[in-house]
Amino acid sequence: MSARPYPIMISTILDALLPVAVAMCLGWLAGRLRVLAHDDARVLAVFVIRFALPLALFEGAVETTPSKLENIPLVVTLAVGLMGIFLLALMVGKFAFRHDLKTASNQALVCAFPDMAYFGAPILLAVFGPAGFIPVLLGNLVTSLLMLPLTIVLIQVADTSSAANGTRGIASIFLHSIGAAVTNPMVWLPVSGAILSFLHVHLPHPVMASVSMVAKSAGGTSLFALGLMLYGEPFRINANVAVNLLLKNFAQPVVMGVAALTSGLGGAPAHQAIITGAVPTATAAAMFALKSKTYTADATATILISTILGIVTEAAIIAFLR
């Protein structure tokens, strides 16, 4: 990593945070001024989860060249750091907090899903140059192909099991949930993009321009919706939120570091993975909670505090790795 003055590093992080803060504040003001109602955030959440975010993940996948996937230790490090915390948080939610499966799944997503595209990318690009975008691309593939589909399946299992009232076998419930997850655009669009990338298929520019137009709205819309969700919500720190912050902002970068050492990853790619792990929780996690009408208050509180705390943790990690 090239040496840079600390004020430049801090400025880089603040540059990444300011757009986040502005978008959230606009959403909060929309609620405060009664331009939009608090419940209108659900409509925005559906747009993000069903259209904008799947297309953004598709765009990132289809534009990722297969050669960038050749760094197997980096892929393993990101997969272990992301999915390891997800599974740990799922167990904590299920057995420590006694949540039902649907709530525990949302908590796991809140703890493990970093905001790589809208918070992490500007920092990594500023610190490492164009190479800094590689862990963002690979990390988004891990979340698109593993974390988000698993979350959708678990939520579907919980919903289907509840609706069945025990009249259907677990195998039938699981198969039904898999089918519902596979047809979810959050799953099949990124997978389709990855397949097109491996097949070296280049879509026409007008097609990609159309995809990009909607995809670019994912970040701003989700942040705006989060601000609208936060209006009227009390600033809360309870046991759930505290554990979420511990797992996301502190444990995940540590797991990334351990995974890097274990897999033999070193140098700049190892630093990139650690910095990626310290990125705050993605606002899309709150969109999942909002859409499933579960864990919404704790999810929004975690994202708000995690984003603010992310300034400190990212600055400290970048300074340490220098």
C-alpha positions, 0 to 999 in steps of 0.5 A: 500500500502506498504511503499517504498522509493521514489527512488524505486517508481520512478525507477519502473516508469522509468523501465516501460517507458524505453521499451516504449521509446526504441521501439518508438525511433527505429520506429523513426530511421527507418523513419529517416534512410529511412529503412521504409517509413512514410506510412509503419506505416499503414501496421503495424497499420493494423497488430496491429488492426486486428491481434496482439491486438485482440489476446492479448485481447483474451489471457487476457480475457480467462486467467482471472478467473471468481473469479477475476470478483467478486469485483463489486465495482472495476468493476463499478469504472473502467467502470465509469472512462473509459467510463465516460471520453470516453463519455465526450470527445465524447461530447467535440469533437462533440460540442466544437470542431465541429468535425464530428462523426468519428473524435470525436470518435477517439478523445474520444478513445485517451482521455479515452483508457489508456495503461494498458497492457504495461505501467500500468501493470509493475507499478501496479505489482511493487507497489501492487504485483500480485494483481496489475494485477487485475485492468489491466485484468478488465480494459481491459475487459471494453475496449474490451467489451464496449469502443472499440466496441462502437468506432468501431460502431460509426466509422462504422456509420460515414462511412456508413452514409457518403457513403449512402448520406442520401438514407438510414434510420438511423436504417438501417445504425445503424444495418449495423454498428452493424453487421460490428462491431460484425464481427470485431476481436477486438470485437468478440475475447475478447468476446469469451475469456470472454465466455470461461473463464466463462465456465471454458474452458481451451484451449490446451497449443499449442493453447494458445502458438500460440495465445501468440506468435502473441499477444506479438507482439502487444505492441512492434509493435504498439510502433514501428509504433507510432515512425515511425508515429512521424518521420517528424511530428512537435511537436505540442500542440494545443487546441485539444491536450491540452484538450486531455491531461487534460482529460486523464492524470488529469481528468480520475484519478480524476473520478476514485477516485470519482467513488471509493468513490461513489461505496464504493471501498476502500483500495488498490483496490481504489488506483489501480483504480486511478493509472490505470486512470493516465496511459498515452494514449494507442498507440492502439488509434493512430492505430485506427486513422491511420487506419481510416485516421482521427485525426492522427496528434493530436492522435500521439501528444497526445500519445507522450506528455501523455507518457512523462507527465505520468512519472510525474503524476504517480510518484505524485499519487503514492507518494500521495497515500503512 
